[in-house]
C-alpha cells in the first residue's frame, strides 16, 4: 500500500540511504497519496459512512505527513522514527478499513 511505501522511504531518508532518489520518490509518493485521497473523497461524498471513514483517513494522513517533514531537532532520533512509523501504521489501518468499506458497498 502507498502509505507503507511512504513509511519505508521515510526510514531510508532517516537512515541516510538513497540520497536524492529517496527524496524524489518520497515526494512523488506523497503527492500520489494526496491525489488518490482527494479522488476518493470526491467519489464518496454521497455515502455518509464512506465519507466519514475517508475523513478519518485524511486526519491520519495529516498527522503522518507532518512527521515526514525533516526537522533538525528530530533527524536521526530513533524514537522519532518509531513514532512516525506508528502514525503510518495507524494511517494504513484506517485506509484499509476504507478499502474494505468500498468492497462491501460494491457487492
Secondary structure, 3 states (H helix, E strand, C coil): CHHHHHHHHHHHHHCCCCHHHHHHHHHHHHHHHHHHHHHHHHHCCCCHHHHHHHHHHHHHHHHHHHHHCCCCCCCCCHHHHHHHHHHHHHHHHHHHHHHHHHHHHHC
